[in-house]
């Protein structure tokens, strides 16, 4: 038996507000999104998706009920979806697990805000007439800009940020062996004409649009509460908010904000017990499951575990079935009944295969390709919500598809409600710029309903 060694959790920079204060600020940023998500949850028996097929009528009803403009409803709805406050199942909106935990769980609030922070470019439309490739370059280069703001610990003039952004974009192009317009082969017939038309002084046309794109990026980050933009005598400057400063530090440290395992799991509800076991290794976790089960009748315990599995937290769904493995035969009938439920079907099929004697390593063979893909997305959602970013990157290797394009195509096809959030988190975490760009594009296509 080995003992897992863990390094002490890194401490935030000096001056970072307490988590409760950060969560309060995040709740303020997402206040309209929460109101809209709660309205949609109540109205889901009718239609309730303000961006769905009946969007105009839903937007009007939401605007009237919440005293917001249709534009505020659309913006708040996008934020609610990307922050995991609401999920769409067809034309019906259902509350996400974060919405249920919003008033009592600061970690859920902060994770919801970080999800929105990662997806800022999806909720803030890029300037019209700008090439998508230029937008993608700026999104890819922006972490360096944010790092400068974080290290500066104060306001930074926009021209300084523009210099850094230009340098980073040039580095990205050099890595890809791209030659800027002004350095193209002078014998190429179209190059001189393009330069003379777009930039008579001979400047690099490839970076002409960067000031506008930097403004767009800074305004988008300001819109989600990550920074502020203020004018002064020397010009406009940007400053990270406490939330933005904390989020950039989290990204740089590659840690996740997770609740510590609570004591007294035997007396907890199934949900709290599973949360308490989330950070335990398999052996101690099984011991906790056995102790918790011993204090209850098996029928009520199985029912409670399956109720948690039907919730929106993918981590708890997987842990609930781990606890059901400890139950064994008494849980068979109820687990078998869940095979008809799409969100539980992959877990139930794996449970039944192992119960019937299949090797856990071979149990995956009972799943269809679509079921395996759905389970991959669900597991990725659990990792994105509760795991370290490097785990999400490694999770990519577990997909049954042989290539990333094939995986993205099949992810879009299975229609998992957390698809956009998973893809945004994967794009933010992956160190390969080209792959991250492809994943980010897929997230945008799913978000906007594109093919």
Helices and strands as residue ranges (DSSP letters): H 19-29, H 31-43, H 55-66, H 70-82, E 86-89, E 92-95, H 97-101, H 106-118, H 120-123, H 132-152, E 156-157, H 158-175, G 181-183, H 191-198, G 205-207, H 210-223, E 227-232, E 235-240, H 242-253, G 265-267, H 270-277, H 282-294, H 298-309, H 314-327, G 328-331, H 332-337, G 338-340, H 342-355, G 363-366, H 369-386, H 389-395, G 396-398, H 404-414, H 419-429, H 433-448
